[in-house]
Amino acid sequence: MKFDLVTVYKAFTSIDAQMIRARLEVAGFHPFVADEISSSVMKCGAVGVGGIRVQVPESEFAEARTFIDTPAE
């Protein structure tokens, strides 16, 4: 099965990206973290390439974006 992934969140540290990925995963979404390795190797390189992207299947985008925007309790 093929999914078209879209960026739902951009982070500039691996910790931020992984925290969002974990929240999404626990909530039942199917997140993927892209560009994390290149930013770790290049230190500040994430800023130059647009950050670390947290992506979800396109069909989950709207609901995932709303979920991220809602403060965690």
N, C-alpha and C positions, 0 to 999 in steps of 0.2 A: 504494500500500500504506500503510495507517495503522498507526502504532505508538502504544500507550499508554505514555507516558514516566513513569518513577518516579524519585524522587530517591535517588541512591546515595551522595552525599557533599555536605556543605555546607562552604563555605569563606568566610572573611571578607576575603580578598584575591583579586584577579584572578590573581595569580601562582600561588597555591595551586590555584585552580580549573583553570587552564590546564595545570598540571603533572599533575594527576590526569586531566584530559581526554586529554592526550597519552599518558600511560601506558596508559589504557584503549584508545585508538585503535590504538596499536602492537600491543596484545595481541589485536586483532580485534573489540573491542566497538564499539558505535555510540553514543558519548556526545554529549550536547548540553549546552551551558552556558547556564543561564537566570539572569536578573536581574543579569547582569554590568554592563550599561550603567547601570542605575539606581544601583548602588552606586558606580560611578566618578563619576557626576555629583554624587551627594549626599555624597561622601567617607565619612563614618561611617554613612550611611544603610543600609548592608548589615546592620548589627547590628539596626537597627529593623525591617527587613522579613524577617529570618530568614536573611540571608547569600546568597551566590551558590550556586546549586544546580547540581550536575553530575548530569545525568539520563541514563538508559539505557532502552531498551525494557524493558517489564515482564518479558519472557521471559529477559532477560539479568541481571536484578537479583541473584539469589542468587550466581551465578558472579562477577559484577563486584564485589560486596561482599566476597567471599572474596579475590579478587585484590587489592583495595585494602588489605585487612587484612594481607596477606602482605608483609613488608618487601621492598623492591626490592634486588636483589643488585648 
